[in-house]
């Protein structure tokens, strides 16, 4: 093939390079040739390109103000025309329009080459580009990655320095914690040992005294010794537990693992609780048959494991059964202590063996406990190479399972002995049993020392005996205080806050003496509940607590208690505090009685005077009407005006006398209490007001189901006055609205709300006093007695009334009506609330 046979156009168009042939006809630069690669790169066809101006078809992206590719290309082409030399451009960002009309970003490396004719003029310009989009993007990503890497390196270095500093601090803290741990362990060891010496000197003489008395002691004297002995045992148990915990922490718990018939020994330990379960009405089921081979355990540790589990079951089982079972499996011996008690919430199970953790709000026989018994069991079982687990369901009961491996290969060889350990005195077990028995109310009383008959601490015992309610979950302390106070007062006791609240509701005492830490309802909750109910709101309450210090005392007084006594307290101090508050309560009752007497006298006086004023007032009214009728012809306008003013004065005086008589009547006679529909009463009052004022357009909303308890006649007086008040004070407001409803709560709170004139809350304390008016008589008429009457009615029902208002926006009157059986205050009325005082619950 010779040169003439070659198709140079075809060869050019099929070139793999991205090439474009331009005429040098600036500024159009007409496109006259293009390779297939160029057409594909720009998503164009040959027909679209040929004969078109370059920048007509490939302009800068109008949506991208920063686009300069086309502008830079034009400048390069212009340079080629001017210099007749090739021009290589930097990598350019081009926005190439795609088939869908949208621009796509491409990065090209362009070069513009002049093609000269024979006479040296530029015939064509060859525009050649290399596709570098992926390379640029990779470079950008790499730069971004390098930037991120550098930032991460800086962050890693910074964090490494912080981590190094934190590690140094942590090492210092760990060293300090180790020192503190050693100091704590040493403290527990030392203090426990120091406690054990005086406790030994207390227990020994007490046990000798109980056993070696030459003559039978009196029941009172023996009860005193028994009380001291049992509580000394309890203190010894606490000290021993603390000592065991410190030994386990320090890794110095000494054990002697010897062969033992675990079935028989467990049955003996569990059987010691038989008396306590019998007294509590529980069934103690012991299923601990002899084992085929002995188990290798530390006898003293097992004497702690079993009593802790059984006493825990007893504490939280109020009825039903406690079962203690030992069974033999191929590789282990299993102890199960199951109960039908209150159970443990599922969320608490993972923490049940944590030291000092106690399940909040769990009902039991007492709130007492250190929270380390189960933790100690867990640690002691681990020392045997065993495991302890728990299954529980709230309301159904709990089962603790202790699994001990058979044999002794898993135990430290130095601690294994083939000689059985002889049993000791088992004082720790006796302490558990004695504590369990104290969680029940024992029969009889414990004698109280420290106060003799005629002691000034008892006060003047003349007159009727006051009643005292003692609330404490510790049976010994409860009975001790009962015996102490029963010399001067009639005493009742309750085992926890809930029982105390129920006892106070049924028969309100003159004073309540309550512990703070108790199951079901603690002392603070008891105070709040007593203060929330009208019949117990004013009871004096003395709280007892082991928490000393100013903060604890302030917390107790802030809860609403009248006094706060820190344990341990003396008998004389308790008696003096109780006597003081009983005397104050009696003085308050005497004051209330005197005030009631004065109120009765005022009521009688008001009734008599008002009744006597009726006759002359009727005469004045009658004669003024006769004058107006018989002498109308001879009276001038001035005289008629005087007579009209006399008539209005008589009418106003008549209303005042009627209101005074109604106020006096309300305090007389018994309440005729029964269910009352306040909504129906409100509807009747509104109907009467609409009939009396047909020109008034007042929207009245009455909530359905406003049931209450009380005297229907007197409660009608309440609704007449409150709704009439709202009707009156909305008289000048367009869009007048009255709402009658109830807020939820116990007791329920009813309200009458209007959008009328309102009043200044600074004068709210004067609202319910007779003859008090917060508006001028020429603005809103009235006698100023209606709200005083309403307050007296609500007070006679044992409720409270208060109001809230905004001047120009309206007022709301709230009142409570306790249910049937409410003890009514002898005064018969509650005082008005001060501005800003929260409404009673």
Buried (B, 14 or more C-beta within 10 A) or exposed (E): EEEEEEEEEEEBBEBEEBBBBBBBEBEBBBBEBBBBBBBEBBEBEEEBBEEBBBBEEBBBBEEEEEBBBBEBBBEBBBBBBEEEEBBEBEBBBBBBBEEEEEBBBBBBBBBBBBEEEEEEEBEBBBBBBEBBBEEBEEEEEEEEEEEEEEEEEEEEEEEEEEEEEEEEEEEEEEEEEEEEEEEBBEEBBEBBEEBBEEBEEBBEEBBEBBEEEEEEBEEEEBBBBBBBBBBBBBBBBBBBBBBBBBBBBBEEBEBBBBBBBBBEBBBBBBBBBEEBBEBBEBEBEBBBEEBEEBBBBBBBBBBBBBBBBBBBBBBBBBEBBBBBBBBBEEEBBBBBBBBBBBBBBEEBBEEBBBBEBBBEEBEBBBBBBBEBBBBBBBBBBEBBBBBBEBBBEEEEBBBBBBBBBBEBEEBEEEBBBEEEBEEEEBBBBBBBBBBBBBBBEBEEBBBBEEBEEEBEBBBEEEEEEBBBBBBBBBBBBBBBBBBBBBBBBBBBBBBBBBBBBEBBBEEBBBBBBBBBBBBBBBBBBBBBBBBBBBBBBBBBBBBBBEBEEEEBBEBBBEBBBBBBBBEEEEBBBBBBBBBBBBEEBBEEBEEBEEBBEEBBEBBEEBBEEBEEBBEEBEEBBEEBBEBBEEEEEEBEEEBBEEBEEBBEBBEBBBBBBBBBBBBBBBBEEEBEBEEBBBBBBBBBBBEEBBEEEEEEEBEBEBBEEBEBBBBBEBBBBBBBBBBBBBBBBBBEBEEBBBBBBBEEEEBBBBBBBBBBBBBEBEEBBBBBEBEBBBEEEEEBEBBBBBBBBBBBBBBBBBBBBBBBBEEEEBBBBBBBBBEEEBEBBEBBBBEBBEBEEEBBB
